[in-house]
Amino acid sequence: MSVNRGIFVERRDFNEDFQQAGHSPAEWASADRVPEALVPTHCSFCGVQCGMHLRVADGEVIGVEPRNYPHNRGSLCPKGVVAYQQVGHPDRLRFPLIRKGGKGGRLERATWDEALDYIADRWKAIQARHGKDAVAVYSGSSMTNEKCYLVGKFARVGLGTRHVDYNGRLCMSSAAMAYARAFGIDRSPLPMTDIPLADSIFVVGSNVAECFPIMMQWIWQARDRGASLIVADPRETPIARTADLWLPVRPGTDVALLNAMLRQVIEEGLVDEAYLAARTTGWDAVRAAVREYTPEVAERITGVPAERIVVAARLYGRAPTSLIMHARGIEHSTHGVNNCLACINLALARGQVGKPGGGTMMITGQGNGQGGREVGQKANQLPGYRHIDVLEERQYVADVWGIPEPELPQEGAAATEMVNLMATGEIKSCLILCSNLMVSLPDNATVARALDSLDPLVVIDFFMSETAERADVVLPGSVWCEDEGTTTNLEGRVVKINAAAQPPGEARRDWQILSALAERMGRGRFFPYRGAREIWDELRLASRGGVSDYYGITWEKIEAQDGVFWPCPTEDHPGTPRLFTERFGHPDGRAKMFPLRYEPPAEEPNDEFPFRLTTGRVVYHYLSGTQTRRLGFLNDQAPEPWVEIHPMMAERLGIRDHEVVRVRTPRAAMELKAVVVPTIRPDTLFIPFHYGHAWAVNQLTNPAVEPACKIPEYKACAAVVERLDAAVPAEPGAARQNYTPESDPKMFPYAVGETKAPAAQEAKRY
Amino acid sequence: MAIKTLFVDPSRCIGCRACEAACRECDSHKGESMVMVDFVDRGRSVATQPTVCMHCADPVAPCAQVCPVLAIQITPEGVVQQAEPSRCIGCRNCVYACPFGVPKFDVEARLMKKCNLCYDRTAQGLQPWCAQACPTQALWYGEYEEFVNERQGRAVNLTGFGTQSVRTRVYHVVGVETPALDLAGLLREARAEVGAPERPRQEAWVL
């Protein structure tokens, strides 16, 4: 920088320059003095886990430099570029806080001993009076495998509670279940670097460009090779804009579209019969089930013109190698599992799964969304995808943990069910980490009631999130680059996160906090860790022989070969980038196909609520926005939510672009800016979900869940948009319900002591 | 040897502003971006486009030509530098002269600011930050021959303004004129088969 720049600074005192003579040099003279180090690591945000270098000088993270890693090749999206600014952020929590005046009091500074003792005393009292399960743990997947693993162990060994679950329930538990049912293994079957091998790419319900920008370079490499691109989405997203064919599907009707495409593929004789006979079971039932979905029928249900469905089926079906990519758009549904299975049926019928560049690919959203669901923090799972209700698998993990098998709790409530248990008082206290329920769960008025009924609500976070604001005790944790460990990205590639800084103030690493809590609970001997590596080595052992076998993955191996794909059962095993090349994960080695019928979303428009409201992301924010809304550049780009509405409807309703409007559903109403754009279906509204308080779209969303995996239906509910001068009806009103009260897949169906229905038990196997 | 330069391909731009975020990371102008990403017409499309300095080659840099104090200098490689802060008098001639609307005047600093192709990086054989970060290679850095080999689209570096034209160091990428896939034909054919040429009115927006 030029020294002259300061000349034009207002009110600069030139005399001072002369007075400085002979004194210690001015600040700028030493500004470029420090030698800096580059710490190789990965981004803290989405499931791609791009490689990056952090610039570190004097123990401070001062910037970012590109890192040529196999899957991002030096590129970063805007979130990745500014991720490092979380480290020294002024909003960071630096010391523990306790609400000393009880509920309604203020959060006040406390020492660690005070905070930990308070929590442990309360927990011991609650557990003595109400049983072990009265304390729950609600976790997240945006942290390392080591932490996720430790959360599961902490809940089951440290607290002895069966209620432990995580926010992956809200993310893609439906896709996970679909892959486990169809293939026997829940992992994306191929690495991102395979995408350019595809001749046709069909993206269903995924705004790849905004949510996974780095994947676009692989899609575009395929496009450069001549691959066709088909996108099904109710909005013309940046990837839909460049697609050959955009299928503007009505939210929640994907099965009809996919079945119609499969029917057309059959009609054209494009089915790979030899593959189906050799490698799958259940094809005949699927063939019979799709017969009724003619393009015309599908057009009536989905709103996609019939000829587009036919052309999409031809482009997809005629390609020698074809790839289906899907994400939250079809997974956040009361039929999420079926939606994913419909994609799988289509890919299997074309004989694509197991082929380089072909098949289906689920795009995991959270940073460690893949690892988080494998290492045992899910209500029904133990490390390595082991089932908590299978005796041999329980026994193995109990042995690794050094506890008798009967002491290991049984399956607990799913994250979405836990909220009801809090509200009804079965859960008295909850530890929440790495999750912001007040932004992320649907119908958040109910969530607020549930959280407020807890005493104490304990939150570990590094910023004061909307959930932490309601806590009785807040413990300051660490951001990703203040600790080391591993994450598993959306390809199943295990990568290494390295530490670049120390936690600020009195903040601690999350595994240290959990270990300290376990010690206070009298279970310290099970948590003797001196570093994250010891946790990793225990995790490797705990996953040994499981579906996601990490045993052969050492930190050294990750460094040496730029990530290792699980399963990797032995130390000399190179890892498994492509799955299903010869056999599927089921005992008979075959993939299962399931006949699927279209069923409507739980809630549909009627005269009172004529629109379908769908929610989604913007490129500048990550999940609940706790991190990204605090990073200046990102927040400047999208500081508040908006509602997208088609000009045709805006005209009819008298709504102008950028006017503040009211969006109302049977649950609540919110006011926000209208953006009138033709890039959305006229019968659909879109609101991004990253915002809190009055701007949280999850005030409006429907808490109906998929019956088996309990994922909420974020992507379709009935809504109305109106001008602010319109009168608000006294009664909230009702939309069309597609369920009777008995069959309603509610978010909170869990009753105390209730045994699960047979369907749920079958589902639980996966 | 062919020179390395930037290729700007708006058809691939997803509007994520990674280039802006990355540009702001440079220590020489921390917190300010020399790249701009704009919605072309949000009322019609989600199309976006990044604007970087085109580093005009012929006629050589109009901004430099009009600078009364020779503050804008051009390196032997043909990279047009930002106005040298110790010389710039803040007259804004360059802002008006640029045919692409690139130089920005920083009122507070009273200095002209624009992209200098990350001279500190590119002189060392690295990529400029914007192209390095760009997740979609809408901004791409490399040699022309490499581009032609790897990518679809036509790279052009001659831009016409009325009777004048400017040849630039940086290339724009325009789409191929006849796409390999005859989508309109496929749709016509399919429409005849499904036998539903009459669309209900509310679906007219799709086409």
Chai-1 contact restraints between the chains, C-beta under 6 A:
chainA,res_idxA,chainB,res_idxB,connection_type,confidence,min_distance_angstrom,max_distance_angstrom,comment,restraint_id
A,S2,B,P85,contact,1.0,0.0,6.0,A-B,restraint_1
A,S2,B,S86,contact,1.0,0.0,6.0,A-B,restraint_2
A,N4,B,P85,contact,1.0,0.0,6.0,A-B,restraint_3
A,N4,B,S86,contact,1.0,0.0,6.0,A-B,restraint_4
A,R5,B,P85,contact,1.0,0.0,6.0,A-B,restraint_5
A,F8,B,R110,contact,1.0,0.0,6.0,A-B,restraint_6
A,G63,B,E25,contact,1.0,0.0,6.0,A-B,restraint_7
A,P66,B,Q132,contact,1.0,0.0,6.0,A-B,restraint_8
A,G74,B,Q132,contact,1.0,0.0,6.0,A-B,restraint_9
A,S75,B,A133,contact,1.0,0.0,6.0,A-B,restraint_10
A,S75,B,P135,contact,1.0,0.0,6.0,A-B,restraint_11
A,L76,B,A133,contact,1.0,0.0,6.0,A-B,restraint_12
A,C77,B,C16,contact,1.0,0.0,6.0,A-B,restraint_13
A,C77,B,A18,contact,1.0,0.0,6.0,A-B,restraint_14
A,C77,B,P135,contact,1.0,0.0,6.0,A-B,restraint_15
A,P78,B,C16,contact,1.0,0.0,6.0,A-B,restraint_16
A,P78,B,R17,contact,1.0,0.0,6.0,A-B,restraint_17
A,P78,B,A18,contact,1.0,0.0,6.0,A-B,restraint_18
A,P78,B,A21,contact,1.0,0.0,6.0,A-B,restraint_19
A,V81,B,A21,contact,1.0,0.0,6.0,A-B,restraint_20
A,V81,B,A22,contact,1.0,0.0,6.0,A-B,restraint_21
A,V81,B,A133,contact,1.0,0.0,6.0,A-B,restraint_22
A,V82,B,A21,contact,1.0,0.0,6.0,A-B,restraint_23
A,A209,B,I14,contact,1.0,0.0,6.0,A-B,restraint_24
A,P213,B,C16,contact,1.0,0.0,6.0,A-B,restraint_25
A,P213,B,P135,contact,1.0,0.0,6.0,A-B,restraint_26
A,I214,B,P135,contact,1.0,0.0,6.0,A-B,restraint_27
A,M216,B,P135,contact,1.0,0.0,6.0,A-B,restraint_28
A,M216,B,T136,contact,1.0,0.0,6.0,A-B,restraint_29
A,Q217,B,T136,contact,1.0,0.0,6.0,A-B,restraint_30
A,Q217,B,Q137,contact,1.0,0.0,6.0,A-B,restraint_31
A,W220,B,R12,contact,1.0,0.0,6.0,A-B,restraint_32
A,D224,B,R151,contact,1.0,0.0,6.0,A-B,restraint_33
A,D224,B,Q152,contact,1.0,0.0,6.0,A-B,restraint_34
A,P238,B,I14,contact,1.0,0.0,6.0,A-B,restraint_35
A,P238,B,V46,contact,1.0,0.0,6.0,A-B,restraint_36
A,R241,B,V46,contact,1.0,0.0,6.0,A-B,restraint_37
A,D244,B,L181,contact,1.0,0.0,6.0,A-B,restraint_38
A,D244,B,L183,contact,1.0,0.0,6.0,A-B,restraint_39
A,P248,B,V206,contact,1.0,0.0,6.0,A-B,restraint_40
A,P295,B,V194,contact,1.0,0.0,6.0,A-B,restraint_41
A,A306,B,V194,contact,1.0,0.0,6.0,A-B,restraint_42
A,A306,B,A196,contact,1.0,0.0,6.0,A-B,restraint_43
A,E307,B,L187,contact,1.0,0.0,6.0,A-B,restraint_44
A,E307,B,A190,contact,1.0,0.0,6.0,A-B,restraint_45
A,E307,B,R191,contact,1.0,0.0,6.0,A-B,restraint_46
A,E307,B,V194,contact,1.0,0.0,6.0,A-B,restraint_47
A,V310,B,A190,contact,1.0,0.0,6.0,A-B,restraint_48
A,V311,B,L186,contact,1.0,0.0,6.0,A-B,restraint_49
A,V311,B,L187,contact,1.0,0.0,6.0,A-B,restraint_50
A,V311,B,A190,contact,1.0,0.0,6.0,A-B,restraint_51
A,V619,B,C16,contact,1.0,0.0,6.0,A-B,restraint_52
A,F633,B,A21,contact,1.0,0.0,6.0,A-B,restraint_53
A,T679,B,V46,contact,1.0,0.0,6.0,A-B,restraint_54
A,P682,B,W205,contact,1.0,0.0,6.0,A-B,restraint_55
